[in-house]
Amino acid sequence: MSDSNKPLECPVSEASCPWLDEVENLRQQIVGLADLVLTDALTGLYNYRHFENILQAEMDRSKRSGIPTSLVMIDLDHFKQINDTHGHEVGNAVLKVVADTLISEVRTTDVVCRYGGEEFAIIFPETHLNLAVKVADRIRESIAMTPIINGSDELNVTASMGASVYIKSSTLTLEEFVDSVDKYLYEAKQSGRNCICHIDYNDLRSATEVGVDERAMLMELNRTEN
């Protein structure tokens, strides 16, 4: 047990110490402030600062272990139109519903962040791209099938997604990796929205030094598709 988690004890061993409750209250306030630094106030998801820290740590781990880290970027379609037509309160309600949907569909080890505005990011540690894409596509379908109730109206929301993977032989910086995923997100927008675009599995195989795990993943993917 760390010192911060040890039960408080009166310094003079009194059975009743009037200061203990106040010290415990201050401790809980510090924990709460730490959470605020890492989370987005509206959605409760991790914020951009935490996103950068976790993604860099997972990229570094992929370099050491050889196990890939996948990243999915998500952008809600026509979100400005929702704000302009229905108001920012409804827009905020949409963001909250989408955030809840993201959390409900991922594993506890996955990291869901509000990247900014109506854009979200999911970091999939130790996850091959094909699995991350399958999960992301399930999330995309869930968002599209979850109407947001606004009085007597139902708002149908869709999302476009981009995905890529960081493996041991990758040389991209964090910024370059995020930019590469953003390009696939832009491609999804240009392809009609409500879809996910990602690096071609064959391009991934030819453009990188594919290890045993990646090769096995690609062979299994080709087998299931055929």
C-alpha positions in Angstrom: 0.0 0.0 0.0 1.4 3.4 -1.0 1.7 6.2 1.6 -1.2 8.1 0.0 -3.5 5.1 0.5 -2.6 4.3 4.2 -5.3 4.9 6.7 -4.8 8.1 8.6 -3.6 7.9 12.2 -3.6 10.5 14.9 0.0 11.6 15.5 -0.5 11.5 19.3 -2.5 8.2 19.2 -5.7 9.7 20.4 -8.9 7.7 19.8 -10.7 10.7 18.5 -8.7 13.2 16.5 -10.5 16.3 15.2 -8.0 16.9 12.5 -8.2 13.5 10.7 -11.5 14.3 9.0 -10.2 17.5 7.6 -7.0 15.9 6.4 -9.0 13.1 4.7 -11.2 15.7 3.1 -8.2 17.5 1.7 -6.8 14.2 0.4 -10.0 13.5 -1.5 -10.0 17.0 -2.9 -6.5 16.5 -4.2 -7.6 13.2 -5.9 -10.6 15.0 -7.4 -8.4 17.8 -8.8 -6.0 15.2 -10.3 -9.0 13.6 -12.1 -10.1 17.0 -13.4 -6.7 17.6 -14.9 -7.0 14.4 -16.9 -10.7 14.4 -17.9 -13.0 16.4 -20.1 -15.6 18.2 -17.9 -18.5 17.7 -20.3 -18.1 14.0 -21.3 -16.0 12.6 -18.5 -13.7 11.1 -21.0 -9.9 11.6 -20.9 -8.8 14.9 -22.4 -6.2 15.8 -25.0 -3.4 16.1 -22.5 -3.9 12.6 -21.2 -4.4 11.3 -24.8 -0.9 12.5 -25.8 0.7 11.1 -22.7 -0.9 7.6 -23.0 -0.4 7.4 -26.8 3.3 8.2 -26.4 3.7 5.6 -23.7 2.0 2.9 -25.8 4.0 3.8 -28.8 7.2 3.4 -26.7 5.9 0.1 -25.4 5.3 -1.1 -29.0 8.9 -0.3 -29.8 10.1 -2.4 -26.9 7.7 -5.3 -27.1 6.9 -5.6 -30.8 3.2 -5.7 -30.0 1.3 -3.1 -32.0 -0.8 -0.1 -30.8 -3.8 0.8 -32.8 -5.4 4.3 -32.9 -8.9 5.3 -34.1 -10.0 8.9 -34.6 -13.7 9.6 -34.7 -15.5 12.7 -35.9 -19.3 13.3 -35.7 -20.8 14.1 -39.1 -22.6 17.4 -39.7 -22.2 18.4 -36.0 -22.2 22.1 -36.7 -25.6 21.7 -38.3 -26.9 20.1 -35.1 -25.6 23.1 -33.1 -26.9 25.6 -35.5 -30.4 24.0 -35.8 -31.0 22.7 -32.3 -28.7 24.8 -30.1 -25.5 24.0 -28.1 -27.4 22.3 -25.3 -28.6 19.7 -27.7 -25.1 19.5 -29.2 -23.7 18.8 -25.7 -26.3 16.1 -25.1 -25.2 14.4 -28.4 -21.6 14.5 -27.2 -22.5 12.9 -23.9 -24.5 10.1 -25.6 -21.7 9.4 -28.0 -19.2 9.4 -25.2 -21.3 6.8 -23.3 -21.6 4.7 -26.4 -17.8 4.7 -26.9 -17.2 3.6 -23.3 -19.8 0.9 -23.4 -18.2 -0.7 -26.5 -14.5 -0.9 -25.6 -12.4 -2.9 -23.2 -11.3 -1.5 -19.8 -7.7 -1.5 -21.2 -8.7 0.8 -24.1 -8.4 4.5 -23.6 -11.2 6.7 -24.9 -10.5 10.5 -25.1 -12.3 13.6 -26.2 -9.7 14.9 -28.7 -11.5 18.2 -29.2 -14.9 19.6 -30.3 -16.8 16.8 -31.8 -13.7 14.6 -32.3 -12.8 11.6 -30.2 -9.9 9.2 -30.1 -9.6 5.6 -28.9 -6.2 4.1 -28.1 -6.1 0.3 -28.4 -3.0 -0.9 -26.5 -1.4 -4.2 -27.6 -4.0 -4.5 -30.4 -3.7 -5.4 -34.1 -5.3 -3.1 -36.6 -7.9 -5.6 -37.8 -9.4 -6.0 -34.3 -9.4 -2.2 -33.6 -11.2 -1.7 -37.0 -13.8 -4.3 -36.1 -14.5 -2.7 -32.7 -14.6 0.8 -34.3 -17.0 -0.3 -37.0 -19.3 -1.8 -34.3 -19.1 1.5 -32.5 -20.0 3.4 -35.7 -23.1 1.2 -36.2 -24.1 1.7 -32.5 -23.8 5.5 -32.9 -25.9 5.4 -36.0 -28.6 3.3 -34.3 -28.8 5.3 -31.1 -31.2 8.3 -31.7 -30.8 11.3 -29.4 -34.2 12.4 -28.1 -34.8 16.2 -28.2 -38.3 16.8 -27.0 -40.6 15.1 -29.5 -37.8 14.9 -32.1 -35.2 12.2 -32.6 -31.8 13.2 -33.9 -29.9 10.6 -35.9 -26.2 11.0 -35.6 -23.4 9.3 -37.6 -19.6 9.3 -37.3 -16.7 9.0 -39.7 -13.5 7.2 -38.5 -9.9 6.8 -39.5 -7.6 4.1 -38.1 -4.0 3.1 -38.3 -1.4 1.1 -36.3 2.0 1.7 -34.8 4.3 -1.3 -34.9 7.9 -2.0 -33.8 9.4 -0.9 -37.1 7.4 2.4 -37.2 9.5 5.6 -37.3 6.7 8.1 -37.0 6.6 10.6 -34.2 3.4 11.0 -32.1 2.4 14.0 -34.2 3.1 12.2 -37.5 1.2 9.1 -36.3 -1.9 11.1 -35.3 -1.7 13.0 -38.6 -1.6 9.7 -40.5 -4.8 8.6 -38.8 -6.4 12.0 -39.4 -5.8 11.5 -43.2 -7.8 8.4 -43.1 -10.5 10.2 -41.2 -10.6 12.9 -43.9 -10.8 10.1 -46.5 -13.9 8.7 -44.7 -15.5 12.2 -44.8 -14.8 12.4 -48.5 -16.1 8.9 -49.1 -19.6 9.8 -48.0 -19.2 9.8 -44.1 -20.6 7.2 -41.7 -17.7 4.8 -42.6 -14.2 3.9 -41.4 -11.1 4.2 -43.6 -7.7 2.8 -42.7 -4.4 1.7 -44.1 -4.7 -1.2 -46.5 -3.6 -4.5 -44.9 -1.5 -5.3 -47.9 0.1 -1.9 -47.8 0.8 -2.4 -44.2 2.6 -5.7 -44.9 4.7 -4.2 -47.8 5.5 -0.9 -46.2 6.8 -2.2 -42.9 9.0 -5.0 -41.6 6.2 -7.4 -40.7 7.0 -9.6 -37.8 5.7 -13.0 -36.9 2.6 -11.6 -35.0 1.7 -9.2 -37.8 2.2 -11.9 -40.5 -0.1 -14.3 -38.6 -2.7 -11.6 -38.2 -2.7 -10.8 -41.9 -2.9 -14.5 -42.9 -5.9 -15.0 -40.5 -7.6 -11.9 -41.9 -7.2 -13.1 -45.5 -8.5 -16.5 -44.5 -11.7 -15.1 -42.9 -12.3 -12.7 -45.8 -12.0 -15.6 -48.3 
